[in-house]
């Protein structure tokens, strides 16, 4: 059945909820992964910062002398800055329990926000230390700077600060847009060297070097984060590549500029990938091997086969269309928290925009529920922009789920994602969990509309793969 709204630029297409032929049972869900809830991670980070502040307080010597006040401030900001660097590295270590519980996009946002605070703390530490030394030695700032740089540990910290500043500058949105991803990534790898140089500086400082226990605890914290980075970003992906021997099995056209890539390997079920999650894919062919591309699974894992669906939006995604069967694939993951474990209500709305349908298509097939419990709204500019349409319609018929294609230009006078339009399409909308995936502008607008329609923010689940 096709219905047409009164506005000529907006056409919702609705698949009737009639019983179809019995489909095969969906694959058994993987064993639930260990997940660290976002609140627990935040609490742990804050508690760690409190412990660092306590360490500083136990060693601080109250004094009204200006040089001592500068030095005390330098010590506190230096300790917090060093701790902040460890937190930033931990957030990007790709620890499965953290990735699956918090979500890659949220971790990336926390990392970006934390980076600004850490850079501020490091800058404050440098300024306070310089002023304190100048006051203590009765020297001008230029002389004091030269004097401090004569110490090896201070010179190392200065080099590390310069590297951190380069990372911060290239992370600014206006700068990052002008950089190739490979260049941006190479600069970010400098943060590891910066952290090592900062650690050398910290071990020479009075706050850490002053006691054996403090030195041991600080060293163990750095060693733990270093091991996690090495293990989950290098060892685990390399081991998975050897164990699963992933290769491109087929590249299938899905529509204008859109292809599905089927990747087959050995024992793929051991990856414990869940519908809604994504991998970072590295295809070992010219033009693609140097970049790990984040793509969601567009179907549940079956018969040792993973499937992604990719739209050509840039140089790398255009090259994906030219992949040949047999191409070796390195896949790191799975990542992401846009999975069934977030569900808190019987009724679920899946809201997709453009190629953001890929993770939601896998969820549309696998989320448990009876007739009418699961609804999928798919926003696209026109019928040619709808991806995986036949599969979606088949799933809707077989499980008697609601499916609506919201077709029309994004700049039209009628907004199909407005609160009233959403409530008309989805009865009892406020009682639903909502899974949302689409272009950033669409996702922001849809989130605002859902909130105005009465859906609590805690029940709007989304991941922005531009930050993942």
C-alpha positions in Angstrom: 0.0 0.0 0.0 1.3 3.4 -0.9 0.0 6.5 0.7 0.7 10.1 -0.2 0.6 13.0 2.3 -1.0 16.3 1.3 2.3 18.0 0.7 3.5 17.3 -2.9 7.2 17.1 -1.9 6.8 14.5 0.8 5.9 10.9 -0.1 5.8 8.3 2.7 5.9 4.7 1.4 4.5 2.2 3.8 4.9 -1.6 3.6 1.8 -3.4 4.7 2.1 -5.6 7.8 0.8 -8.8 6.3 2.0 -12.2 7.3 4.6 -13.6 4.8 6.2 -17.0 4.4 8.0 -18.2 7.5 11.6 -17.2 7.4 14.5 -19.0 8.7 15.4 -18.3 12.3 17.9 -15.5 12.8 21.4 -16.5 13.9 21.8 -17.1 17.6 23.1 -13.9 19.3 26.7 -14.0 20.4 27.7 -14.5 24.0 27.1 -11.1 25.7 30.3 -9.1 26.0 31.6 -7.5 29.1 30.6 -3.9 29.2 31.6 -0.9 31.3 28.7 1.5 31.7 29.5 5.2 30.8 28.6 6.3 34.4 31.0 3.9 35.9 33.8 5.0 33.6 33.1 8.7 34.4 33.1 7.9 38.1 36.4 6.1 37.8 38.0 9.0 35.9 36.8 11.5 38.5 38.0 9.3 41.4 41.4 9.0 39.8 41.6 12.8 39.5 40.7 13.0 43.1 43.4 10.6 44.1 45.9 12.7 42.1 44.7 15.8 43.9 45.1 14.0 47.3 48.7 13.0 46.4 49.5 16.7 45.7 47.7 17.8 48.9 49.7 15.4 51.1 53.0 16.8 49.7 52.0 20.5 49.6 53.6 22.8 52.0 51.4 25.8 52.9 53.3 29.1 52.4 52.5 32.7 51.4 55.7 33.1 49.5 55.0 33.9 45.8 57.6 31.4 44.4 56.1 28.6 46.6 52.6 29.5 45.4 53.7 29.3 41.8 55.5 26.0 42.4 52.5 24.5 44.2 50.2 25.4 41.3 52.8 24.0 38.8 52.9 20.7 40.7 49.1 20.3 40.8 48.5 21.2 37.2 51.5 19.0 36.2 50.1 16.0 38.0 46.6 16.5 36.7 48.0 17.0 33.2 50.0 13.8 33.4 47.0 11.9 34.7 44.8 13.4 31.9 47.2 12.1 29.3 46.8 8.6 30.7 43.0 8.9 30.6 43.1 10.1 26.9 45.2 7.2 25.9 43.0 4.8 27.8 39.9 6.1 26.0 41.5 5.4 22.6 43.0 2.0 23.6 40.0 0.1 22.1 39.5 -2.0 25.2 36.4 -4.1 24.3 34.6 -3.6 27.7 34.9 0.2 27.3 34.1 0.3 23.6 31.0 -2.0 23.9 29.7 -0.2 27.0 30.4 3.4 26.3 30.4 3.5 22.5 33.1 4.6 20.1 31.6 7.9 19.2 31.1 8.9 22.9 34.6 7.9 23.7 35.9 10.0 20.8 33.9 13.0 22.1 35.2 12.5 25.6 38.7 12.2 24.1 38.4 15.5 22.2 36.9 17.4 25.2 39.5 15.9 27.5 42.3 16.9 25.2 41.4 20.5 25.5 41.5 20.3 29.3 44.8 18.4 29.2 46.4 21.0 26.9 45.2 23.7 29.2 46.7 22.0 32.3 50.0 21.4 30.5 50.2 25.1 29.4 49.3 26.2 33.0 52.0 23.9 34.4 54.6 25.4 32.1 53.7 29.0 32.8 53.4 28.5 36.6 56.7 26.6 36.7 58.5 29.3 34.7 57.1 32.1 36.9 58.0 30.2 40.0 61.5 29.7 38.9 61.9 33.3 37.8 60.7 34.6 41.2 62.8 32.1 43.1 66.0 33.0 41.2 65.2 36.7 40.8 65.6 36.4 37.1 63.7 37.7 34.1 61.5 35.2 32.1 63.9 34.9 29.2 66.8 34.0 31.5 64.6 31.7 33.6 63.5 29.9 30.4 67.1 29.3 29.3 68.0 28.1 32.8 65.1 25.6 32.9 65.8 24.2 29.5 69.3 23.3 30.6 67.7 20.5 32.6 67.3 17.3 30.5 63.9 16.4 32.0 62.5 19.9 31.3 63.8 19.8 27.8 62.1 16.5 27.3 58.8 17.9 28.7 59.1 20.9 26.4 59.5 18.7 23.3 56.5 16.6 24.5 54.4 19.8 25.0 55.2 20.8 21.4 54.0 17.5 20.1 50.8 17.7 22.2 50.2 21.2 20.8 50.6 19.9 17.2 48.0 17.2 18.0 45.6 19.8 19.4 46.0 22.1 16.4 45.5 19.4 13.8 42.4 18.2 15.8 40.7 21.6 15.3 37.8 21.0 13.0 38.8 23.8 10.5 42.3 22.3 10.3 41.4 18.6 10.2 39.1 19.1 7.2 42.1 20.3 5.2 44.3 17.3 6.2 44.5 13.9 4.7 43.5 11.2 7.2 46.9 9.6 7.0 48.6 12.9 7.9 46.3 13.5 10.8 46.9 10.0 12.1 50.7 10.4 11.8 50.6 13.6 13.9 48.4 11.8 16.5 50.9 9.0 16.8 53.3 11.7 18.1 51.1 11.9 21.2 52.6 8.5 22.3 56.1 10.0 22.1 54.9 13.1 23.9 53.4 10.9 26.7 56.8 9.1 27.1 58.7 12.4 27.3 56.2 13.6 29.8 56.7 10.5 31.9 60.5 11.1 31.9 59.9 14.6 33.2 57.4 13.5 35.9 59.8 10.9 37.3 62.4 13.6 37.8 59.9 15.9 39.6 59.5 16.1 43.4 55.9 14.9 43.4 56.7 11.5 41.9 60.4 11.1 42.7 59.8 12.0 46.4 58.7 8.5 47.5 59.2 4.9 46.4 55.5 4.0 46.6 54.4 7.1 44.6 57.1 6.3 42.0 55.9 2.7 41.8 52.2 3.6 41.5 52.8 6.2 38.8 55.0 3.8 36.8 52.4 1.0 37.1 49.7 3.3 35.8 51.7 4.2 32.8 52.8 0.6 32.2 49.2 -0.6 32.4 48.0 1.9 29.8 50.9 1.1 27.5 50.2 -2.6 27.7 46.5 -2.0 26.9 47.4 0.1 23.9 49.9 -2.5 22.6 47.6 -5.4 23.2 44.3 -4.1 21.8 45.6 -1.9 19.0 48.4 -4.2 17.7 48.5 -7.7 19.1 44.7 -8.5 19.0 44.2 -7.3 15.4 47.3 -9.1 14.2 46.2 -12.3 16.0 42.7 -12.0 14.5 44.2 -11.5 11.0 46.2 -14.7 11.3 43.4 -16.7 12.9 40.4 -15.7 10.7 42.2 -15.2 7.3 39.5 -12.7 6.2 39.2 -12.2 2.4 36.7 -10.4 0.1 34.3 -13.0 -1.2 32.0 -10.8 -3.3 31.3 -7.1 -4.1 27.6 -6.6 -4.9 26.0 -3.5 -6.4 23.1 -2.3 -4.3 22.2 0.9 -6.1 23.8 4.1 -7.5 27.2 4.5 -5.8 26.4 1.8 -3.2 27.9 -1.7 -2.9 27.9 -4.5 -0.4 31.1 -6.2 0.4 31.0 -9.8 1.7 34.0 -10.8 3.7 34.5 -14.5 4.5 37.0 -16.1 6.9 37.5 -18.9 9.4 35.7 -19.0 12.7 34.2 -15.6 12.3 31.7 -16.3 15.0 34.6 -16.1 17.5 34.7 -12.3 16.9 31.4 -12.1 18.8 30.1 -9.3 16.5 26.6 -8.1 17.4 24.1 -6.4 15.0 24.6 -2.7 15.2 28.3 -2.9 15.7 31.1 -1.9 13.3 34.7 -2.9 12.4 37.6 -0.8 11.2 38.4 -2.4 7.9 41.8 -2.3 6.2 41.7 -3.8 2.6 45.2 -4.8 1.5 45.2 -3.3 -1.9 46.7 -0.2 -3.4 45.1 3.0 -2.2 43.3 1.3 0.8 45.8 -0.6 2.9 47.1 2.4 4.8 43.7 3.5 6.1 41.3 1.7 8.5 37.8 2.5 7.4 34.9 2.3 10.0 31.9 0.5 8.4 29.0 -1.1 10.2 27.8 -4.6 9.6 24.7 -4.4 7.4 23.6 -8.0 8.1 24.0 -10.5 11.0 27.0 -12.7 10.8 26.2 -16.0 9.0 28.2 -18.8 7.6 31.5 -17.2 8.6 30.6 -14.2 6.5 30.6 -10.5 7.4 28.8 -7.9 5.2 29.2 -4.2 5.0 27.3 -1.8 2.7 29.3 1.2 1.5 28.3 4.4 -0.3 30.9 6.2 -2.4 31.5 9.5 -0.6 35.2 10.0 -1.0 38.4 8.6 -2.5 38.6 5.6 -0.2 35.0 4.6 -0.4 35.1 4.9 -4.2 38.0 2.5 -4.2 36.0 -0.1 -2.2 33.8 -0.6 -5.2 36.8 -1.8 -7.2 37.8 -4.5 -4.7 38.2 -8.0 -6.1 37.4 -11.4 -4.6 40.4 -12.8 -2.8 41.6 -9.4 -1.5 43.1 -9.9 2.0 41.2 -8.0 4.8 42.3 -6.9 8.2 39.3 -6.1 10.5 39.7 -4.6 13.9 36.7 -4.9 16.2 33.9 -5.3 16.8 33.2 -1.8 18.2 30.2 0.3 19.1 27.4 0.2 21.6 24.4 0.6 19.2 23.2 -2.9 20.1 20.3 -4.7 21.6 21.7 -4.4 25.1 20.6 -0.7 25.1 17.0 -1.7 24.8 14.8 -0.9 27.8 11.3 -1.0 26.2 9.2 -3.6 24.4 8.5 -1.2 21.5 11.4 0.0 19.4 11.7 2.6 16.7 14.6 2.4 14.3 15.2 5.8 12.6 17.7 5.8 9.7 18.9 8.4 7.2 20.8 7.6 4.0 23.5 5.0 4.4 22.9 5.1 8.1 20.5 2.3 7.4 23.3 -0.3 7.6 23.5 -1.0 11.3 19.7 -0.6 11.7 19.0 -3.1 8.9 20.9 -5.7 11.0 18.9 -4.7 14.1 15.6 -4.7 12.2 16.1 -8.4 11.4 17.4 -9.5 14.8 15.8 -7.4 17.6 13.3 -9.7 19.4 9.7 -8.7 19.2 6.2 -9.6 18.1 4.1 -8.0 15.4 4.0 -4.3 15.8 6.8 -4.1 18.4 9.5 -2.9 15.9 9.1 0.0 13.5 11.6 1.3 11.0 11.5 4.8 9.5 13.9 5.4 6.6 14.5 9.0 5.5 15.8 9.5 2.0 15.7 12.2 -0.7 14.0 9.9 -3.2 13.4 6.2 -4.0 16.8 5.9 -5.8 18.6 6.8 -2.5 16.9 3.9 -0.6 19.5 1.2 0.2 18.7 -2.5 0.7 15.0 -1.8 0.0 14.0 -5.3 -1.0 15.7 -6.8 2.1 13.9 -4.3 4.3 10.5 -5.0 2.8 11.1 -8.8 3.1 12.0 -8.5 6.7 9.0 -6.3 7.4 6.6 -8.8 5.8 8.1 -11.8 7.5 8.1 -10.5 11.0 5.1 -8.2 10.5 7.0 -5.1 11.5 6.1 -1.5 10.4 8.3 0.0 7.7 7.9 3.5 6.3 10.1 5.1 3.7 10.0 8.9 4.2 10.9 10.3 0.7 11.4 13.9 -0.1 14.0 16.7 -0.3 15.6 17.8 2.9 15.0 21.4 2.2 11.2 21.0 1.5 8.6 23.0 3.4 7.3 19.8 5.0 9.5 18.0 7.5 8.6 14.3 7.8 10.7 14.1 11.0 8.8 16.9 12.8 7.4 15.9 16.2 3.8 15.8 15.0 4.7 13.8 11.8 6.6 11.2 14.0 3.7 10.8 16.4 1.3 10.3 13.5 3.5 7.5 12.1 4.5 5.9 15.4 1.6 5.6 17.9 2.7 5.8 21.5 6.1 7.2 20.3 7.1 8.4 23.8 6.9 4.8 25.0 9.5 3.6 22.5 13.2 3.1 22.6 14.7 4.8 19.6 17.8 3.7 17.6 19.1 6.5 15.4 21.7 6.5 12.7 22.2 8.9 9.8 24.2 12.0 8.6 25.1 14.3 11.5 22.7 17.1 10.5 19.8 14.7 10.1 20.7 13.0 13.4 20.8 16.2 15.3 17.5 17.4 13.9 15.8 14.0 14.5 17.1 14.0 18.1 15.6 17.4 18.8 12.3 16.3 17.2 12.2 13.1 19.2 12.8 15.1 22.5 10.0 17.5 21.6 7.7 14.5 20.9 8.3 13.2 24.4 11.0 10.6 24.0 13.5 10.9 26.9 17.1 11.5 26.0 18.0 8.3 27.8 16.0 6.3 25.3 17.5 7.8 22.2 20.4 5.6 21.2 22.7 6.7 18.5 26.3 6.6 17.3 28.0 9.2 15.1 30.5 7.3 13.0 32.2 10.5 11.9 33.7 10.5 15.5 34.1 6.8 15.8 
